[in-house]
Each structure stands twice: as structure tokens, then as C-alpha cells.
Amino acid sequence: MTDDAELRQRITELVEEEHRLERSHVGMPLSDEERARLDRIGVDLDRCWDLLRQRDARRAAGQDPDGAQTRDASTVENYRQ
């Protein structure tokens, strides 16, 4: 089980890592590995935000927020289309 505080902490950690990676390459291209990591961070962030939104929606509907489940990356990433 992941609670809201753990999700928010994970989001903060991912955002900080994303910013460190971007700041360390101002004016320089990222390596293939760094670009791949940045992409994974983006997906992980989307999945965390999705789970947090699910928990909020369940809570607002009078349901147990712990019933929310992490969705796979392909599901979450296809929301944007």
C-alpha cells in the first residue's frame, strides 16, 4: 500500500532528479542513457500523479482510497492522446 504522503514524497524525489538532470546539461545535449532516464522519470511521475488522483477521487466518492491501483505505463501515457 502507498499512502498520499509516500506518493507526494516520491513525486518530489522524481521532480528533483528531473531538475538535477536538466540543470546539469544546460546548453549541452543529454546522452542516450540520460535521455532514457529522463523519459522514465516522466512516466514514473505520470503514474504517481495518476495514483494520487485515483486516491483523491475514491476519497471524494466515499470509497477507500487504498482501493486505488497503480496503472501500467501504457495506460497512463495514453491518457494524453
N, CA, C and O atoms as a CHARMM CRD file, in Angstrom:
* protein
*
  324
    1    1 MET  N      0.84000  -1.18600   0.00000 PROA 1      0.00000
    2    1 MET  CA     0.00000   0.00000   0.00000 PROA 1      0.00000
    3    1 MET  C      0.88300   1.24700   0.00000 PROA 1      0.00000
    4    1 MET  O      1.91700   1.29900   0.66600 PROA 1      0.00000
    5    2 THR  N      0.45800   2.21900  -0.74400 PROA 2      0.00000
    6    2 THR  CA     1.12600   3.51200  -0.77400 PROA 2      0.00000
    7    2 THR  C      0.13900   4.55700  -0.30300 PROA 2      0.00000
    8    2 THR  O     -0.97300   4.64100  -0.82600 PROA 2      0.00000
    9    3 ASP  N      0.52900   5.35600   0.68000 PROA 3      0.00000
   10    3 ASP  CA    -0.37300   6.40600   1.12300 PROA 3      0.00000
   11    3 ASP  C     -0.03000   7.72000   0.42000 PROA 3      0.00000
   12    3 ASP  O      0.95900   7.80800  -0.30800 PROA 3      0.00000
   13    4 ASP  N     -0.85600   8.73000   0.65000 PROA 4      0.00000
   14    4 ASP  CA    -0.66900  10.01100  -0.02800 PROA 4      0.00000
   15    4 ASP  C      0.69400  10.62700   0.27100 PROA 4      0.00000
   16    4 ASP  O      1.34400  11.16200  -0.62700 PROA 4      0.00000
   17    5 ALA  N      1.12700  10.55400   1.52300 PROA 5      0.00000
   18    5 ALA  CA     2.41500  11.14600   1.89100 PROA 5      0.00000
   19    5 ALA  C      3.56500  10.47000   1.14900 PROA 5      0.00000
   20    5 ALA  O      4.49000  11.14000   0.69100 PROA 5      0.00000
   21    6 GLU  N      3.50900   9.14900   1.03100 PROA 6      0.00000
   22    6 GLU  CA     4.54700   8.42700   0.29200 PROA 6      0.00000
   23    6 GLU  C      4.53000   8.80200  -1.18000 PROA 6      0.00000
   24    6 GLU  O      5.58400   8.96400  -1.79400 PROA 6      0.00000
   25    7 LEU  N      3.34600   8.94000  -1.74600 PROA 7      0.00000
   26    7 LEU  CA     3.24100   9.34300  -3.15300 PROA 7      0.00000
   27    7 LEU  C      3.80100  10.73700  -3.37300 PROA 7      0.00000
   28    7 LEU  O      4.54600  10.97200  -4.32400 PROA 7      0.00000
   29    8 ARG  N      3.44200  11.65400  -2.49500 PROA 8      0.00000
   30    8 ARG  CA     3.93900  13.02900  -2.62800 PROA 8      0.00000
   31    8 ARG  C      5.45700  13.07100  -2.46700 PROA 8      0.00000
   32    8 ARG  O      6.13200  13.82900  -3.16500 PROA 8      0.00000
   33    9 GLN  N      5.99300  12.27400  -1.56400 PROA 9      0.00000
   34    9 GLN  CA     7.44700  12.21600  -1.38600 PROA 9      0.00000
   35    9 GLN  C      8.11300  11.66900  -2.64100 PROA 9      0.00000
   36    9 GLN  O      9.13700  12.19600  -3.07600 PROA 9      0.00000
   37   10 ARG  N      7.55000  10.62500  -3.22500 PROA 10     0.00000
   38   10 ARG  CA     8.10800  10.04200  -4.44800 PROA 10     0.00000
   39   10 ARG  C      8.05400  11.04500  -5.59500 PROA 10     0.00000
   40   10 ARG  O      9.00200  11.15400  -6.37300 PROA 10     0.00000
   41   11 ILE  N      6.94900  11.77300  -5.70100 PROA 11     0.00000
   42   11 ILE  CA     6.82300  12.80200  -6.73700 PROA 11     0.00000
   43   11 ILE  C      7.91000  13.85500  -6.55100 PROA 11     0.00000
   44   11 ILE  O      8.55400  14.26000  -7.51900 PROA 11     0.00000
   45   12 THR  N      8.11700  14.29700  -5.32300 PROA 12     0.00000
   46   12 THR  CA     9.14700  15.29800  -5.03000 PROA 12     0.00000
   47   12 THR  C     10.52900  14.78400  -5.42600 PROA 12     0.00000
   48   12 THR  O     11.31400  15.51200  -6.03200 PROA 12     0.00000
   49   13 GLU  N     10.82400  13.53400  -5.08500 PROA 13     0.00000
   50   13 GLU  CA    12.12100  12.95000  -5.43200 PROA 13     0.00000
   51   13 GLU  C     12.32100  12.88400  -6.94500 PROA 13     0.00000
   52   13 GLU  O     13.39700  13.20100  -7.45200 PROA 13     0.00000
   53   14 LEU  N     11.28700  12.47300  -7.65300 PROA 14     0.00000
   54   14 LEU  CA    11.38900  12.37600  -9.10800 PROA 14     0.00000
   55   14 LEU  C     11.56900  13.74800  -9.74800 PROA 14     0.00000
   56   14 LEU  O     12.37700  13.90600 -10.66300 PROA 14     0.00000
   57   15 VAL  N     10.83000  14.73000  -9.27600 PROA 15     0.00000
   58   15 VAL  CA    10.94800  16.09300  -9.81600 PROA 15     0.00000
   59   15 VAL  C     12.34900  16.63800  -9.55200 PROA 15     0.00000
   60   15 VAL  O     12.95200  17.26100 -10.42600 PROA 15     0.00000
   61   16 GLU  N     12.86400  16.40300  -8.35200 PROA 16     0.00000
   62   16 GLU  CA    14.21900  16.86500  -8.03400 PROA 16     0.00000
   63   16 GLU  C     15.25000  16.20700  -8.93800 PROA 16     0.00000
   64   16 GLU  O     16.16900  16.87200  -9.41700 PROA 16     0.00000
   65   17 GLU  N     15.10600  14.89900  -9.17800 PROA 17     0.00000
   66   17 GLU  CA    16.03200  14.20400 -10.07200 PROA 17     0.00000
   67   17 GLU  C     15.92300  14.75100 -11.49300 PROA 17     0.00000
   68   17 GLU  O     16.93100  14.95600 -12.16900 PROA 17     0.00000
   69   18 GLU  N     14.70300  14.98300 -11.93300 PROA 18     0.00000
   70   18 GLU  CA    14.47200  15.54200 -13.27000 PROA 18     0.00000
   71   18 GLU  C     15.15600  16.89800 -13.39200 PROA 18     0.00000
   72   18 GLU  O     15.83900  17.16200 -14.38100 PROA 18     0.00000
   73   19 HSD  N     14.97900  17.74300 -12.41200 PROA 19     0.00000
   74   19 HSD  CA    15.57500  19.08100 -12.44700 PROA 19     0.00000
   75   19 HSD  C     17.10400  19.01800 -12.39400 PROA 19     0.00000
   76   19 HSD  O     17.77500  19.76500 -13.10600 PROA 19     0.00000
   77   20 ARG  N     17.66200  18.13300 -11.55600 PROA 20     0.00000
   78   20 ARG  CA    19.12500  17.98400 -11.49500 PROA 20     0.00000
   79   20 ARG  C     19.68000  17.57300 -12.85200 PROA 20     0.00000
   80   20 ARG  O     20.68500  18.11100 -13.31500 PROA 20     0.00000
   81   21 LEU  N     19.01900  16.62400 -13.47500 PROA 21     0.00000
   82   21 LEU  CA    19.47300  16.13900 -14.77700 PROA 21     0.00000
   83   21 LEU  C     19.40700  17.25500 -15.81600 PROA 21     0.00000
   84   21 LEU  O     20.33700  17.43400 -16.60100 PROA 21     0.00000
   85   22 GLU  N     18.32500  17.98900 -15.81800 PROA 22     0.00000
   86   22 GLU  CA    18.17500  19.07600 -16.79400 PROA 22     0.00000
   87   22 GLU  C     19.17600  20.20200 -16.52700 PROA 22     0.00000
   88   22 GLU  O     19.77200  20.73100 -17.46500 PROA 22     0.00000
   89   23 ARG  N     19.36400  20.57100 -15.26100 PROA 23     0.00000
   90   23 ARG  CA    20.29900  21.66000 -14.92500 PROA 23     0.00000
   91   23 ARG  C     21.74200  21.28700 -15.23200 PROA 23     0.00000
   92   23 ARG  O     22.54600  22.15100 -15.58300 PROA 23     0.00000
   93   24 SER  N     22.07100  20.02900 -15.10500 PROA 24     0.00000
   94   24 SER  CA    23.45200  19.61400 -15.33700 PROA 24     0.00000
   95   24 SER  C     23.81700  19.61800 -16.81900 PROA 24     0.00000
   96   24 SER  O     24.98000  19.42600 -17.17400 PROA 24     0.00000
   97   25 HSD  N     22.83200  19.83700 -17.67900 PROA 25     0.00000
   98   25 HSD  CA    23.09800  19.79600 -19.11900 PROA 25     0.00000
   99   25 HSD  C     22.62100  21.04300 -19.85200 PROA 25     0.00000
  100   25 HSD  O     22.31700  20.98600 -21.04300 PROA 25     0.00000
  101   26 VAL  N     22.55600  22.14300 -19.16100 PROA 26     0.00000
  102   26 VAL  CA    22.13200  23.38500 -19.81300 PROA 26     0.00000
  103   26 VAL  C     23.09200  23.68800 -20.96100 PROA 26     0.00000
  104   26 VAL  O     24.30000  23.80800 -20.75800 PROA 26     0.00000
  105   27 GLY  N     22.55600  23.80600 -22.13400 PROA 27     0.00000
  106   27 GLY  CA    23.35500  24.10700 -23.31200 PROA 27     0.00000
  107   27 GLY  C     24.09500  22.92200 -23.89800 PROA 27     0.00000
  108   27 GLY  O     24.83500  23.06400 -24.87200 PROA 27     0.00000
  109   28 MET  N     23.89600  21.74300 -23.30300 PROA 28     0.00000
  110   28 MET  CA    24.56600  20.53500 -23.79400 PROA 28     0.00000
  111   28 MET  C     23.52100  19.44100 -23.96700 PROA 28     0.00000
  112   28 MET  O     22.56800  19.36200 -23.19100 PROA 28     0.00000
  113   29 PRO  N     23.69300  18.60500 -24.97100 PROA 29     0.00000
  114   29 PRO  CA    22.72700  17.52000 -25.15600 PROA 29     0.00000
  115   29 PRO  C     22.90100  16.43700 -24.09700 PROA 29     0.00000
  116   29 PRO  O     23.99500  16.22700 -23.57400 PROA 29     0.00000
  117   30 LEU  N     21.81500  15.76600 -23.79700 PROA 30     0.00000
  118   30 LEU  CA    21.84800  14.62300 -22.89200 PROA 30     0.00000
  119   30 LEU  C     22.37800  13.40600 -23.64500 PROA 30     0.00000
  120   30 LEU  O     22.19100  13.28300 -24.85500 PROA 30     0.00000
  121   31 SER  N     23.03100  12.52300 -22.92900 PROA 31     0.00000
  122   31 SER  CA    23.45300  11.26200 -23.54300 PROA 31     0.00000
  123   31 SER  C     22.20800  10.41100 -23.76700 PROA 31     0.00000
  124   31 SER  O     21.13600  10.72400 -23.24900 PROA 31     0.00000
  125   32 ASP  N     22.34600   9.36200 -24.51800 PROA 32     0.00000
  126   32 ASP  CA    21.21700   8.45400 -24.74300 PROA 32     0.00000
  127   32 ASP  C     20.70000   7.89300 -23.42200 PROA 32     0.00000
  128   32 ASP  O     19.49000   7.78500 -23.22000 PROA 32     0.00000
  129   33 GLU  N     21.61100   7.53800 -22.52900 PROA 33     0.00000
  130   33 GLU  CA    21.21600   6.99300 -21.22700 PROA 33     0.00000
  131   33 GLU  C     20.47200   8.04100 -20.39400 PROA 33     0.00000
  132   33 GLU  O     19.47700   7.73200 -19.73700 PROA 33     0.00000
  133   34 GLU  N     20.95700   9.26100 -20.42900 PROA 34     0.00000
  134   34 GLU  CA    20.30800  10.33500 -19.66400 PROA 34     0.00000
  135   34 GLU  C     18.93800  10.66300 -20.24400 PROA 34     0.00000
  136   34 GLU  O     17.98900  10.90800 -19.50000 PROA 34     0.00000
  137   35 ARG  N     18.83400  10.66800 -21.55600 PROA 35     0.00000
  138   35 ARG  CA    17.54900  10.91000 -22.20800 PROA 35     0.00000
  139   35 ARG  C     16.56000   9.80700 -21.83600 PROA 35     0.00000
  140   35 ARG  O     15.39300  10.08400 -21.56100 PROA 35     0.00000
  141   36 ALA  N     17.02600   8.56200 -21.82900 PROA 36     0.00000
  142   36 ALA  CA    16.16800   7.43800 -21.45100 PROA 36     0.00000
  143   36 ALA  C     15.73000   7.57000 -19.99200 PROA 36     0.00000
  144   36 ALA  O     14.57500   7.29700 -19.66300 PROA 36     0.00000
  145   37 ARG  N     16.64700   7.98800 -19.11900 PROA 37     0.00000
  146   37 ARG  CA    16.29400   8.15800 -17.70200 PROA 37     0.00000
  147   37 ARG  C     15.27200   9.28000 -17.55300 PROA 37     0.00000
  148   37 ARG  O     14.31600   9.14900 -16.78800 PROA 37     0.00000
  149   38 LEU  N     15.46300  10.36600 -18.26600 PROA 38     0.00000
  150   38 LEU  CA    14.51200  11.47600 -18.20800 PROA 38     0.00000
  151   38 LEU  C     13.13000  11.02300 -18.67100 PROA 38     0.00000
  152   38 LEU  O     12.11700  11.41100 -18.08900 PROA 38     0.00000
  153   39 ASP  N     13.09200  10.21700 -19.69900 PROA 39     0.00000
  154   39 ASP  CA    11.81400   9.67600 -20.17700 PROA 39     0.00000
  155   39 ASP  C     11.16600   8.77800 -19.12200 PROA 39     0.00000
  156   39 ASP  O      9.95700   8.84800 -18.90100 PROA 39     0.00000
  157   40 ARG  N     11.98100   7.92700 -18.46600 PROA 40     0.00000
  158   40 ARG  CA    11.43800   7.05300 -17.40600 PROA 40     0.00000
  159   40 ARG  C     10.91900   7.86700 -16.23400 PROA 40     0.00000
  160   40 ARG  O      9.89700   7.52600 -15.63800 PROA 40     0.00000
  161   41 ILE  N     11.62300   8.94300 -15.90400 PROA 41     0.00000
  162   41 ILE  CA    11.16200   9.81800 -14.82300 PROA 41     0.00000
  163   41 ILE  C      9.78700  10.38100 -15.17000 PROA 41     0.00000
  164   41 ILE  O      8.89300  10.40600 -14.32400 PROA 41     0.00000
  165   42 GLY  N      9.61600  10.83300 -16.41200 PROA 42     0.00000
  166   42 GLY  CA     8.33000  11.37900 -16.84000 PROA 42     0.00000
  167   42 GLY  C      7.20400  10.37100 -16.70900 PROA 42     0.00000
  168   42 GLY  O      6.11200  10.71300 -16.25400 PROA 42     0.00000
  169   43 VAL  N      7.45800   9.14500 -17.09900 PROA 43     0.00000
  170   43 VAL  CA     6.44800   8.08700 -16.98400 PROA 43     0.00000
  171   43 VAL  C      6.15500   7.79400 -15.52200 PROA 43     0.00000
  172   43 VAL  O      4.99400   7.65800 -15.13400 PROA 43     0.00000
  173   44 ASP  N      7.20800   7.69400 -14.70500 PROA 44     0.00000
  174   44 ASP  CA     7.01100   7.43700 -13.27700 PROA 44     0.00000
  175   44 ASP  C      6.20200   8.55400 -12.62600 PROA 44     0.00000
  176   44 ASP  O      5.33500   8.29600 -11.79100 PROA 44     0.00000
  177   45 LEU  N      6.49000   9.79100 -13.01100 PROA 45     0.00000
  178   45 LEU  CA     5.70900  10.92200 -12.47900 PROA 45     0.00000
  179   45 LEU  C      4.23900  10.81700 -12.87300 PROA 45     0.00000
  180   45 LEU  O      3.35200  11.01700 -12.04400 PROA 45     0.00000
  181   46 ASP  N      3.98900  10.50500 -14.13000 PROA 46     0.00000
  182   46 ASP  CA     2.60600  10.36500 -14.59200 PROA 46     0.00000
  183   46 ASP  C      1.87500   9.27500 -13.81500 PROA 46     0.00000
  184   46 ASP  O      0.70900   9.43900 -13.45700 PROA 46     0.00000
  185   47 ARG  N      2.55300   8.17400 -13.55800 PROA 47     0.00000
  186   47 ARG  CA     1.93000   7.06400 -12.82800 PROA 47     0.00000
  187   47 ARG  C      1.65500   7.45900 -11.37100 PROA 47     0.00000
  188   47 ARG  O      0.60900   7.11100 -10.82200 PROA 47     0.00000
  189   48 CYS  N      2.58000   8.17600 -10.75400 PROA 48     0.00000
  190   48 CYS  CA     2.36300   8.62500  -9.36700 PROA 48     0.00000
  191   48 CYS  C      1.19600   9.61100  -9.29300 PROA 48     0.00000
  192   48 CYS  O      0.33000   9.49600  -8.42500 PROA 48     0.00000
  193   49 TRP  N      1.17900  10.57600 -10.20500 PROA 49     0.00000
  194   49 TRP  CA     0.07600  11.55000 -10.20600 PROA 49     0.00000
  195   49 TRP  C     -1.25500  10.85600 -10.45600 PROA 49     0.00000
  196   49 TRP  O     -2.26000  11.19200  -9.83000 PROA 49     0.00000
  197   50 ASP  N     -1.26800   9.88900 -11.36900 PROA 50     0.00000
  198   50 ASP  CA    -2.49400   9.15100 -11.65000 PROA 50     0.00000
  199   50 ASP  C     -2.98600   8.43400 -10.40000 PROA 50     0.00000
  200   50 ASP  O     -4.17700   8.48100 -10.09100 PROA 50     0.00000
  201   51 LEU  N     -2.10000   7.78200  -9.68700 PROA 51     0.00000
  202   51 LEU  CA    -2.49600   7.06800  -8.47700 PROA 51     0.00000
  203   51 LEU  C     -2.99600   8.03900  -7.41100 PROA 51     0.00000
  204   51 LEU  O     -3.97300   7.75300  -6.72000 PROA 51     0.00000
  205   52 LEU  N     -2.33700   9.16900  -7.27600 PROA 52     0.00000
  206   52 LEU  CA    -2.78100  10.17200  -6.30400 PROA 52     0.00000
  207   52 LEU  C     -4.17000  10.69900  -6.66700 PROA 52     0.00000
  208   52 LEU  O     -5.01000  10.88100  -5.78600 PROA 52     0.00000
  209   53 ARG  N     -4.41500  10.94400  -7.94800 PROA 53     0.00000
  210   53 ARG  CA    -5.74500  11.40100  -8.39200 PROA 53     0.00000
  211   53 ARG  C     -6.80700  10.33600  -8.14700 PROA 53     0.00000
  212   53 ARG  O     -7.92700  10.64700  -7.74300 PROA 53     0.00000
  213   54 GLN  N     -6.44900   9.07600  -8.39600 PROA 54     0.00000
  214   54 GLN  CA    -7.39200   7.98800  -8.11600 PROA 54     0.00000
  215   54 GLN  C     -7.75300   7.96700  -6.62700 PROA 54     0.00000
  216   54 GLN  O     -8.92300   7.83300  -6.26700 PROA 54     0.00000
  217   55 ARG  N     -6.75100   8.09700  -5.77800 PROA 55     0.00000
  218   55 ARG  CA    -6.98400   8.08200  -4.33300 PROA 55     0.00000
  219   55 ARG  C     -7.89300   9.24400  -3.92700 PROA 55     0.00000
  220   55 ARG  O     -8.81000   9.06800  -3.12500 PROA 55     0.00000
  221   56 ASP  N     -7.63600  10.43000  -4.48500 PROA 56     0.00000
  222   56 ASP  CA    -8.48500  11.59700  -4.19500 PROA 56     0.00000
  223   56 ASP  C     -9.91900  11.36500  -4.66300 PROA 56     0.00000
  224   56 ASP  O    -10.86700  11.69300  -3.95000 PROA 56     0.00000
  225   57 ALA  N    -10.07800  10.80700  -5.84700 PROA 57     0.00000
  226   57 ALA  CA   -11.41800  10.55700  -6.39900 PROA 57     0.00000
  227   57 ALA  C    -12.16600   9.53000  -5.55300 PROA 57     0.00000
  228   57 ALA  O    -13.35500   9.69900  -5.28200 PROA 57     0.00000
  229   58 ARG  N    -11.49100   8.48700  -5.14300 PROA 58     0.00000
  230   58 ARG  CA   -12.13600   7.47300  -4.29700 PROA 58     0.00000
  231   58 ARG  C    -12.54400   8.08300  -2.96000 PROA 58     0.00000
  232   58 ARG  O    -13.63200   7.81000  -2.45300 PROA 58     0.00000
  233   59 ARG  N    -11.67900   8.89700  -2.39800 PROA 59     0.00000
  234   59 ARG  CA   -11.98500   9.54300  -1.13000 PROA 59     0.00000
  235   59 ARG  C    -13.21100  10.45300  -1.29000 PROA 59     0.00000
  236   59 ARG  O    -14.10800  10.44800  -0.44700 PROA 59     0.00000
  237   60 ALA  N    -13.24100  11.22800  -2.37200 PROA 60     0.00000
  238   60 ALA  CA   -14.35700  12.15000  -2.62300 PROA 60     0.00000
  239   60 ALA  C    -15.66400  11.40200  -2.84000 PROA 60     0.00000
  240   60 ALA  O    -16.73800  11.92900  -2.55200 PROA 60     0.00000
  241   61 ALA  N    -15.57600  10.17100  -3.34900 PROA 61     0.00000
  242   61 ALA  CA   -16.77200   9.35900  -3.60400 PROA 61     0.00000
  243   61 ALA  C    -17.16100   8.51900  -2.38500 PROA 61     0.00000
  244   61 ALA  O    -18.08100   7.70300  -2.45700 PROA 61     0.00000
  245   62 GLY  N    -16.46300   8.72000  -1.27500 PROA 62     0.00000
  246   62 GLY  CA   -16.77500   7.97700  -0.06600 PROA 62     0.00000
  247   62 GLY  C    -16.22900   6.55800  -0.07300 PROA 62     0.00000
  248   62 GLY  O    -16.66300   5.71700   0.71400 PROA 62     0.00000
  249   63 GLN  N    -15.27800   6.29200  -0.95900 PROA 63     0.00000
  250   63 GLN  CA   -14.67700   4.95900  -1.04800 PROA 63     0.00000
  251   63 GLN  C    -13.30300   4.95700  -0.38500 PROA 63     0.00000
  252   63 GLN  O    -12.73000   6.00900  -0.10400 PROA 63     0.00000
  253   64 ASP  N    -12.79800   3.77500  -0.14600 PROA 64     0.00000
  254   64 ASP  CA   -11.48800   3.61100   0.46700 PROA 64     0.00000
  255   64 ASP  C    -10.39600   3.97700  -0.54200 PROA 64     0.00000
  256   64 ASP  O    -10.29700   3.33900  -1.59000 PROA 64     0.00000
  257   65 PRO  N     -9.58200   4.98400  -0.24900 PROA 65     0.00000
  258   65 PRO  CA    -8.52600   5.36200  -1.19000 PROA 65     0.00000
  259   65 PRO  C     -7.50000   4.25700  -1.40900 PROA 65     0.00000
  260   65 PRO  O     -6.81500   4.24000  -2.43200 PROA 65     0.00000
  261   66 ASP  N     -7.38800   3.33100  -0.45400 PROA 66     0.00000
  262   66 ASP  CA    -6.43900   2.23600  -0.60600 PROA 66     0.00000
  263   66 ASP  C     -6.86200   1.24700  -1.68800 PROA 66     0.00000
  264   66 ASP  O     -6.09300   0.35100  -2.03800 PROA 66     0.00000
  265   67 GLY  N     -8.06200   1.39500  -2.21800 PROA 67     0.00000
  266   67 GLY  CA    -8.51300   0.55700  -3.32000 PROA 67     0.00000
  267   67 GLY  C     -7.96300   1.00900  -4.66700 PROA 67     0.00000
  268   67 GLY  O     -8.10000   0.30100  -5.66500 PROA 67     0.00000
  269   68 ALA  N     -7.33800   2.19200  -4.70000 PROA 68     0.00000
  270   68 ALA  CA    -6.71800   2.68400  -5.93800 PROA 68     0.00000
  271   68 ALA  C     -5.52900   1.80200  -6.28100 PROA 68     0.00000
  272   68 ALA  O     -4.83200   1.30200  -5.39900 PROA 68     0.00000
  273   69 GLN  N     -5.31200   1.62100  -7.57000 PROA 69     0.00000
  274   69 GLN  CA    -4.21300   0.76300  -8.01400 PROA 69     0.00000
  275   69 GLN  C     -3.34800   1.49000  -9.03400 PROA 69     0.00000
  276   69 GLN  O     -3.83300   2.25700  -9.86600 PROA 69     0.00000
  277   70 THR  N     -2.06600   1.22300  -8.93900 PROA 70     0.00000
  278   70 THR  CA    -1.13400   1.78900  -9.90700 PROA 70     0.00000
  279   70 THR  C     -1.43200   1.17700 -11.27100 PROA 70     0.00000
  280   70 THR  O     -1.49700  -0.04300 -11.42400 PROA 70     0.00000
  281   71 ARG  N     -1.61100   2.05300 -12.25600 PROA 71     0.00000
  282   71 ARG  CA    -1.87600   1.56800 -13.61000 PROA 71     0.00000
  283   71 ARG  C     -0.57000   1.43100 -14.36900 PROA 71     0.00000
  284   71 ARG  O      0.41800   2.09800 -14.06300 PROA 71     0.00000
  285   72 ASP  N     -0.58000   0.55700 -15.36100 PROA 72     0.00000
  286   72 ASP  CA     0.63000   0.35600 -16.15000 PROA 72     0.00000
  287   72 ASP  C      0.93600   1.60700 -16.96800 PROA 72     0.00000
  288   72 ASP  O      0.06300   2.43200 -17.23900 PROA 72     0.00000
  289   73 ALA  N      2.18400   1.71500 -17.34500 PROA 73     0.00000
  290   73 ALA  CA     2.65400   2.90700 -18.04300 PROA 73     0.00000
  291   73 ALA  C      1.89400   3.16200 -19.34000 PROA 73     0.00000
  292   73 ALA  O      1.58300   4.31100 -19.65400 PROA 73     0.00000
  293   74 SER  N      1.59200   2.11400 -20.09600 PROA 74     0.00000
  294   74 SER  CA     0.91900   2.32300 -21.37600 PROA 74     0.00000
  295   74 SER  C     -0.47900   2.90000 -21.18000 PROA 74     0.00000
  296   74 SER  O     -0.93200   3.69400 -22.00400 PROA 74     0.00000
  297   75 THR  N     -1.15800   2.52500 -20.12600 PROA 75     0.00000
  298   75 THR  CA    -2.48600   3.07100 -19.84300 PROA 75     0.00000
  299   75 THR  C     -2.38300   4.55000 -19.49700 PROA 75     0.00000
  300   75 THR  O     -3.10000   5.37900 -20.05700 PROA 75     0.00000
  301   76 VAL  N     -1.49700   4.87100 -18.58300 PROA 76     0.00000
  302   76 VAL  CA    -1.35700   6.25800 -18.11600 PROA 76     0.00000
  303   76 VAL  C     -0.85400   7.14800 -19.24100 PROA 76     0.00000
  304   76 VAL  O     -1.34500   8.26300 -19.41200 PROA 76     0.00000
  305   77 GLU  N      0.09900   6.68200 -19.99300 PROA 77     0.00000
  306   77 GLU  CA     0.66100   7.51000 -21.07700 PROA 77     0.00000
  307   77 GLU  C     -0.34800   7.74100 -22.19000 PROA 77     0.00000
  308   77 GLU  O     -0.26600   8.76300 -22.87000 PROA 77     0.00000
  309   78 ASN  N     -1.28100   6.85100 -22.40100 PROA 78     0.00000
  310   78 ASN  CA    -2.27600   7.02900 -23.46600 PROA 78     0.00000
  311   78 ASN  C     -3.38000   8.00500 -23.08500 PROA 78     0.00000
  312   78 ASN  O     -4.20100   8.34900 -23.93600 PROA 78     0.00000
  313   79 TYR  N     -3.42800   8.46100 -21.84200 PROA 79     0.00000
  314   79 TYR  CA    -4.40600   9.46800 -21.44300 PROA 79     0.00000
  315   79 TYR  C     -4.17700  10.77600 -22.17400 PROA 79     0.00000
  316   79 TYR  O     -5.11100  11.54800 -22.38700 PROA 79     0.00000
  317   80 ARG  N     -2.94400  11.02100 -22.55400 PROA 80     0.00000
  318   80 ARG  CA    -2.59000  12.29500 -23.18100 PROA 80     0.00000
  319   80 ARG  C     -3.11200  12.41600 -24.60000 PROA 80     0.00000
  320   80 ARG  O     -3.23900  13.52700 -25.11300 PROA 80     0.00000
  321   81 GLN  N     -3.41200  11.31700 -25.23400 PROA 81     0.00000
  322   81 GLN  CA    -3.77700  11.35200 -26.65500 PROA 81     0.00000
  323   81 GLN  C     -5.20800  11.76300 -26.84900 PROA 81     0.00000
  324   81 GLN  O     -5.67800  11.84300 -27.98400 PROA 81     0.00000
